[in-house]
Amino acid sequence: MAEFDNIQDLLNDFRDNVIREAKQNLSSGLNRKYPIQASGKLSKSLDSVVKESKNSIQISFEMEEYGVYQDRGVQGKKSGRSLDGYKYTNKMPPPSAFDKWVIRKGLAPRKKGKFTGRSISSVGFRKSITFLIARSIYSKGIKPSLFFTKPFEKYFKRLPNELVEKYGLDMEKLFNQITDENFKRLSK
């Protein structure tokens, strides 16, 4: 087995490639018709740290909590699927979470090009739209986008076999460890 003098560089390249491609997937959208990101908050939150010691390595990826749901999907009450078993059971997402998204997407009422968010009818209309979006997501779920998973798997496969064997890396275990650690960190 060959020794690696540049393990840190190799892992930094792995990390950088995964994050770069995940950000590209968010901005272009894996489904070209509908890009995944609206505000850029999820893309900006993507980060990673690589730590190497004599007998082990630690790679941690971080992102906004909802990024994991965007990547792996959430099963709705009536349909949809999740790759990790996430599902809506008895509580739908809060409609207020979609308010800024509705404005950014141009679904909020406008008059002569200006946002008319102060009149009672336009506020009621916007609340209705956000409620309908939340109800639809609750019912149909969130389709897995794999914006992070695809680049992770792609670049993991390119890591030299000797490095994987030396550190006993298992892609599935490493991916699950990364997502579990992110949930613990974000839920605090």
LINKAPE-V55133 format. One record per helix or strand of 3 or more residues. SS is the DSSP state (alpha for helix, beta for strand). FROM is the first residue (numbers start at 1). LEN is the number of residues. If there is no record, write none. Layout:
((SS | FROM | LEN) (SS | FROM | LEN))
//
This chain:
((alpha | 7 | 22) (alpha | 41 | 5) (beta | 47 | 6) (beta | 57 | 6) (alpha | 65 | 8) (alpha | 95 | 10) (alpha | 120 | 21) (alpha | 149 | 9) (alpha | 161 | 7) (alpha | 171 | 16))
//
